Amino acid sequence: MIRLLVGLGNPGAEYEATRHNAGFWFIDEVARALKVTLVPERSYFGLAARANTAHGPVWLLEPMTFMNLSGKSVAALARFFKIAPQEILVAHDELDLLPGQVKMKLGGSHAGHNGLKDIHAQLGSADYWRLRLGIGHPGVKAEVVNYVLKKPSAEHREAIEKTIAQSLTALDLLLAGEMERAMMKIHAKPPRPKPPRPETAP
């Protein structure tokens, strides 16, 4: 079961609507769904909230350390509450998926993502869950830093928000520890619209 939900991003108004902050957008929606408010917690170097759910307490966390030190915040909270890596879900922006795509997985490499890189290092483990929110790729490696720190187009932002809404439908399953079912729900393709019925002649 998931006992800590983390969203990655950068603090400050200038970063709020940038692609790199997709993880924060996810946690903001989870906080709304669980009716809790994130507040500054100096001991955990971030904004945090504790929600009591039918499956026990769960923590929400948005590190305020800037992306490349995210692990400092995650490890501080996880150690204090004795939360194992497998009980942590980290939501982050994913260059290898298009806006509108979302994937969940356990473990794996950090693929150069600075937030994940630091979490790996601080937890001493890669065995935590990731919720990969697609933001697309600029097509050129040299453009990546510039790209993630820019705002997505209105169309892309809407596509990312749809994937966040889809992920939230699996929240109860995640908290219950039904990870396979949660994954199926998150990875489900939206149903195709039905073709219009042929009009019958009067």
C-alpha positions as CSV (number, residue, x, y, z in Angstrom):
1,M,0.0,0.0,0.0
2,I,1.1,3.6,-0.6
3,R,1.8,5.6,2.6
4,L,3.5,8.6,1.0
5,L,2.5,10.4,-2.2
6,V,5.2,12.8,-3.6
7,G,4.9,15.3,-6.4
8,L,8.1,16.7,-7.9
9,G,8.5,20.4,-9.0
10,N,10.3,23.6,-8.3
11,P,9.1,26.2,-5.7
12,G,8.2,29.7,-6.6
13,A,5.6,31.5,-8.7
14,E,7.8,31.6,-11.8
15,Y,7.9,27.8,-12.0
16,E,4.3,27.1,-11.0
17,A,2.8,26.5,-14.5
18,T,6.0,25.0,-16.1
19,R,6.1,21.4,-17.3
20,H,8.6,20.4,-14.7
21,N,5.9,21.0,-12.0
22,A,3.4,18.4,-13.3
23,G,4.1,16.4,-10.1
24,F,3.0,19.3,-8.0
25,W,-0.2,19.6,-10.0
26,F,-1.0,15.9,-9.3
27,I,-0.5,16.4,-5.5
28,D,-2.6,19.5,-5.5
29,E,-5.5,17.4,-7.0
30,V,-4.9,14.6,-4.5
31,A,-5.1,17.1,-1.6
32,R,-8.4,18.4,-3.0
33,A,-9.7,14.8,-3.3
34,L,-8.7,13.9,0.3
35,K,-9.8,17.4,1.6
36,V,-6.5,18.3,3.2
37,T,-4.3,21.4,3.0
38,L,-0.5,21.2,2.4
39,V,1.4,23.3,4.9
40,P,5.2,24.1,5.2
41,E,7.0,21.5,7.2
42,R,10.6,22.6,7.9
43,S,11.6,19.1,9.2
44,Y,10.7,17.6,5.8
45,F,11.9,20.6,3.6
46,G,8.6,20.8,1.9
47,L,4.8,21.3,1.9
48,A,3.2,18.3,3.5
49,A,-0.3,17.1,4.6
50,R,-1.4,14.0,6.4
51,A,-4.8,12.5,5.4
52,N,-6.6,9.9,7.3
53,T,-8.2,7.4,4.9
54,A,-10.1,4.1,5.2
55,H,-6.8,2.4,4.6
56,G,-4.8,4.3,7.3
57,P,-2.9,7.6,7.2
58,V,-1.2,8.7,4.0
59,W,1.2,11.6,3.6
60,L,1.3,14.1,0.7
61,L,4.5,15.9,0.0
62,E,5.8,18.6,-2.4
63,P,9.6,19.1,-1.8
64,M,10.5,22.8,-1.7
65,T,14.2,22.0,-2.2
66,F,14.3,22.6,-5.9
67,M,14.2,19.6,-8.2
68,N,17.7,18.3,-7.9
69,L,17.5,18.0,-4.1
70,S,14.1,16.4,-4.0
71,G,15.5,13.3,-2.2
72,K,16.5,15.3,0.8
73,S,12.8,16.1,1.5
74,V,11.4,12.6,0.6
75,A,14.0,10.7,2.7
76,A,13.5,13.0,5.7
77,L,9.8,12.2,5.9
78,A,10.1,8.6,4.9
79,R,12.8,7.9,7.6
80,F,10.8,9.7,10.3
81,F,7.7,7.7,9.7
82,K,9.5,4.4,8.7
83,I,8.0,4.4,5.2
84,A,9.6,1.8,2.9
85,P,10.5,2.7,-0.7
86,Q,7.8,0.3,-2.0
87,E,5.2,2.4,0.0
88,I,6.2,5.6,-1.8
89,L,4.7,6.9,-5.1
90,V,6.5,9.7,-6.8
91,A,4.6,11.7,-9.5
92,H,6.8,13.5,-12.0
93,D,7.0,14.9,-15.5
94,E,8.1,12.4,-18.2
95,L,9.8,13.4,-21.4
96,D,9.4,10.0,-23.0
97,L,5.6,10.1,-22.9
98,L,3.4,12.5,-24.9
99,P,1.1,14.9,-23.1
100,G,-2.1,12.9,-22.5
101,Q,-0.1,9.7,-21.7
102,V,0.5,8.4,-18.2
103,K,2.3,5.3,-17.0
104,M,2.9,3.8,-13.6
105,K,5.8,1.5,-12.7
106,L,7.8,0.2,-9.8
107,G,11.6,0.8,-9.8
108,G,13.8,1.3,-12.8
109,S,16.4,3.9,-13.7
110,H,16.0,7.6,-13.2
111,A,16.6,8.2,-16.9
112,G,18.4,11.4,-16.2
113,H,15.6,13.0,-14.2
114,N,17.3,15.1,-11.6
115,G,14.5,14.8,-9.0
116,L,14.5,11.0,-9.3
117,K,18.3,10.8,-9.3
118,D,18.4,12.5,-5.9
119,I,15.6,10.4,-4.5
120,H,17.5,7.2,-5.6
121,A,20.6,8.5,-3.9
122,Q,18.9,9.6,-0.6
123,L,16.7,6.5,-0.2
124,G,19.5,4.2,-1.3
125,S,17.0,2.4,-3.4
126,A,15.2,2.6,-6.8
127,D,12.3,0.4,-5.6
128,Y,9.7,3.1,-5.2
129,W,6.6,3.6,-7.5
130,R,6.6,6.3,-10.2
131,L,3.7,8.0,-11.8
132,R,5.1,9.2,-15.1
133,L,3.0,12.2,-16.4
134,G,3.8,12.7,-20.1
135,I,5.0,16.2,-21.2
136,G,6.5,15.3,-24.5
137,H,10.1,15.9,-25.7
138,P,11.4,18.9,-27.5
139,G,13.1,16.6,-30.0
140,V,16.7,17.8,-29.3
141,K,18.6,16.8,-26.1
142,A,20.2,20.3,-25.8
143,E,16.7,21.9,-25.6
144,V,15.4,19.7,-22.7
145,V,16.3,22.0,-19.8
146,N,14.7,25.0,-21.5
147,Y,11.7,22.9,-22.5
148,V,10.8,21.5,-19.0
149,L,11.1,25.0,-17.5
150,K,8.6,26.5,-20.0
151,K,4.8,26.5,-19.8
152,P,3.0,23.9,-22.0
153,S,0.5,25.1,-24.6
154,A,-3.1,25.3,-23.4
155,E,-3.8,22.1,-25.4
156,H,-0.9,20.2,-23.7
157,R,-1.8,21.5,-20.3
158,E,-5.3,20.2,-20.7
159,A,-4.0,16.8,-21.9
160,I,-1.7,16.6,-18.8
161,E,-4.6,17.6,-16.5
162,K,-6.7,14.8,-18.1
163,T,-4.0,12.2,-17.2
164,I,-4.0,13.5,-13.6
165,A,-7.8,13.2,-13.4
166,Q,-7.5,9.6,-14.8
167,S,-4.8,8.8,-12.2
168,L,-7.0,10.0,-9.4
169,T,-9.6,7.4,-10.3
170,A,-7.1,4.8,-9.0
171,L,-6.3,6.6,-5.8
172,D,-8.4,4.3,-3.6
173,L,-6.8,1.2,-5.1
174,L,-3.3,2.7,-4.5
175,L,-4.0,3.4,-0.9
176,A,-5.4,-0.1,-0.5
177,G,-2.3,-1.6,-1.9
178,E,-4.0,-3.1,-5.0
179,M,-1.2,-2.0,-7.3
180,E,-2.0,-4.2,-10.3
181,R,-5.6,-3.0,-10.4
182,A,-4.5,0.6,-9.9
183,M,-2.1,0.2,-12.8
184,M,-4.8,-1.2,-15.1
185,K,-7.0,1.8,-14.3
186,I,-4.3,4.3,-14.8
187,H,-3.2,2.7,-18.1
188,A,-6.7,2.2,-19.5
189,K,-7.3,3.9,-22.8
190,P,-10.3,6.2,-22.8
191,P,-13.3,4.5,-24.6
192,R,-13.6,5.4,-28.3
193,P,-16.6,7.6,-29.0
194,K,-19.4,5.6,-30.6
195,P,-20.1,6.3,-34.3
196,P,-23.2,8.3,-34.8
197,R,-26.3,6.3,-35.6
198,P,-27.4,6.4,-39.2
199,E,-30.5,8.6,-39.5
200,T,-33.5,6.6,-40.5
201,A,-35.7,8.1,-43.2
202,P,-39.1,9.3,-41.9
